[in-house]
Amino acid sequence: METFKENVLAVFITGSTAKALDRPFSDLEMTAIVKGSLNLPTKFYVYDGLLVQIEYQQESEFLKSAREPGRDWPVGADECRNRIVLFERDGWTRMLDEAVKENDAADFLDAVRLCSAAHD
């Protein structure tokens, strides 16, 4: 990670751990927000019997998905709202909160139509 440290904007825990719903055999899901075109695959580790998943998300794509209502918004909203911030550069999570506010104010009718069409 030392190689990419200047490109990391935020790291946070998501999923059941962020919502205090984790159980003895839960995994630990983490998201690392990275700058620009840095494209890293999701990594999986086992630490002391615990499965740890680190998903690397490009900043622009992550913020775009947080702003725009879409078919997967209920799942994405969970990750955007329920998080334990481990690291952030320059108050980055404020940008995420603003993006989520934009989405909350959006008209979800088109997103519902898209979801309905996908299930037909």
Helices and strands as residue ranges (DSSP letters): G 2-7, E 8-14, H 15-18, E 28-34, E 43-47, E 50-58, H 59-67, H 73-81, E 84-88, H 92-104, H 109-119
